[in-house]
């Protein structure tokens, strides 16, 4: 028995990377705040607060980093396996992915369709930005239900605009087993390069160009980060090319590189939003921000896994480990599902009241955004919790008020 207990950590080591939850919290906060500030008719932003729309355009770095984080998270367990296999094979992977993501999404879809059906102002209003995603058609409903709405230009932004990225994430997760077929036979760096080449080909030829083609390359980049940072003893040194080893030995260089990449993406976004640059910058901004996220995740993971934090990486990690951010990360999927319908419904009130821009913006950021996250906790408890793992369920339980009767029973039992 003692021998079995000692050997278990060697066969299945587990790392609690709390900063990843905090990073998810930062990203979903950027999503909700960005949409809350720019949603619908809260006033004439371009006229009353002219600096805000360019800023909102500049900080649109969240989805590329989410894509990198998705590839990274799905690849951790595979990287720990000596043969780079999925637990339960491709069928087990598809079942787990479907069970985790699809039921809460379908519930959110049904609730959103009910809201559209019972609130006539949503369908009739021509000022609210939600009307841009209407009318609801049978094509949009079917493609959303199948999570393929992003593959068609007529449905990608229908019903709920931000949900286009959910289709992308879902399809990338399903592609993972296929990517691993090549991953086990070819140098993974070349596989990632091929994924970026396919992304570039889509962007140049226009095939599926509307569906963020560089998500494919960034998903592969996230997989590669996990490949370089998670593995058995002695394996990582063999996996890491010389340039990667040099970077991991100099964490201040990698942190600086991540900052430069993020600043470059934000600067391009600002210049594009202000009209200083007239050529398309979406692809470059996706690659810069996604690469910045990949480098940051890589250096923080490497230092935490090996217990070799420097003062710099420790300070950077602390940015992402406050409890509030980690809690936001815990309900990030629910928040992404329900925030846009809530913002659109509230927006109807601003239109009816004729509220000034500054006042409406203050209400959005100080009242509605906290309300969105509060409702996200409720939605997660009701509809996402049954499909979470045990660790996530225990964390979610801590977010809800404890019942006095239950507490007394627990104290009595102890």
VENGI-V853049 format. One record per pair of residues at least 12 apart in sequence whose ideal C-beta (glycine too) atoms are under 6 Angstrom apart, sorted by the first residue. I is the first residue (numbers start at 0). J is the second residue. D is the distance in Angstrom with one decimal. If there is no record, write none. Layout:
# VENGI-V853049
{{I/J/D} {I/J/D}}
This chain:
# VENGI-V853049
{{14/304/5.3} {17/320/5.3} {18/299/5.8} {18/316/4.9} {18/319/4.1} {18/320/5.4} {20/325/4.2} {20/328/3.8} {21/319/3.2} {21/320/5.2} {21/324/4.0} {21/325/5.0} {21/328/5.9} {22/319/5.1} {23/328/3.4} {23/331/4.6} {24/324/3.6} {24/327/3.4} {24/328/3.7} {26/61/4.5} {26/64/5.8} {26/65/5.6} {27/327/5.9} {27/331/3.9} {27/334/5.1} {28/327/5.9} {29/61/4.5} {30/61/5.3} {31/338/4.9} {31/368/5.7} {31/371/5.6} {33/55/5.4} {34/342/5.9} {35/342/5.7} {35/363/4.4} {35/367/6.0} {35/368/5.2} {37/55/5.0} {38/128/5.8} {38/342/4.7} {38/346/5.6} {39/127/4.5} {39/128/4.2} {39/346/3.7} {40/126/4.4} {40/350/4.9} {41/349/5.1} {41/359/3.8} {41/360/5.9} {42/356/2.5} {42/359/5.4} {47/356/4.0} {53/269/5.6} {53/272/3.8} {53/273/4.9} {56/268/5.2} {56/272/3.4} {57/265/4.9} {57/268/3.7} {57/269/4.0} {59/268/6.0} {60/264/5.2} {60/288/3.6} {62/164/5.2} {63/217/5.6} {63/285/4.6} {63/288/4.6} {63/289/3.7} {64/292/3.6} {66/214/4.8} {66/217/4.7} {66/218/5.4} {67/217/5.1} {67/220/5.8} {67/221/3.9} {67/289/5.0} {67/292/4.7} {67/293/4.9} {69/168/5.6} {70/218/3.9} {70/221/2.8} {70/222/4.5} {71/221/3.8} {71/224/5.1} {71/225/4.8} {71/296/5.9} {73/175/5.7} {74/222/4.2} {74/225/3.7} {75/225/5.0} {75/229/5.2} {78/225/4.8} {78/226/5.2} {78/229/4.1} {78/230/5.5} {79/229/5.6} {83/183/5.2} {89/176/3.8} {92/176/5.9} {96/172/4.8} {98/386/5.4} {99/386/5.2} {102/386/5.9} {103/382/4.9} {103/383/4.5} {106/382/4.8} {107/336/4.0} {107/337/5.9} {108/143/5.8} {111/159/6.0} {111/340/5.0} {114/340/5.7} {120/347/5.1} {126/350/5.6} {127/346/5.3} {129/343/3.8} {132/156/5.8} {132/157/5.4} {132/158/5.7} {132/160/5.3} {138/154/5.9} {139/154/4.7} {139/157/3.8} {139/158/5.5} {142/154/4.7} {143/158/5.8} {146/166/5.0} {146/169/4.5} {148/166/5.4} {149/163/4.8} {149/166/3.5} {149/167/5.5} {149/210/4.6} {152/209/5.0} {155/209/6.0} {159/339/5.0} {161/339/5.3} {167/211/5.9} {167/214/5.1} {171/218/4.5} {187/223/5.8} {187/226/5.5} {191/219/4.2} {191/220/5.9} {191/223/5.0} {194/215/5.1} {194/216/4.7} {194/219/3.8} {195/216/3.5} {197/215/5.9} {198/212/4.6} {198/213/4.4} {198/215/4.9} {198/216/4.2} {202/282/5.4} {213/282/5.6} {213/285/4.4} {213/286/6.0} {217/289/3.8} {220/293/4.9} {224/293/5.1} {224/296/5.6} {224/297/4.7} {227/239/5.5} {227/243/5.8} {228/297/5.9} {228/300/4.4} {228/301/5.1} {247/301/5.2} {250/298/5.0} {250/309/5.4} {250/312/5.2} {251/311/5.5} {253/294/5.4} {253/298/4.0} {254/311/5.9} {256/294/5.4} {257/291/4.7} {257/294/4.3} {257/295/4.1} {260/287/5.0} {260/290/5.2} {260/291/3.3} {261/291/4.2} {263/287/4.8} {264/284/4.7} {264/287/3.9} {264/288/3.9} {267/280/4.7} {267/283/5.9} {267/284/5.1} {268/284/5.6} {299/312/6.0} {299/316/5.5} {329/394/5.4} {330/375/4.4} {330/376/5.5} {330/379/4.6} {333/375/4.3} {333/378/4.4} {333/379/4.1} {333/383/5.3} {334/375/4.0} {337/378/5.5} {338/371/4.8} {341/371/5.4} {345/367/5.4} {376/398/5.3}}
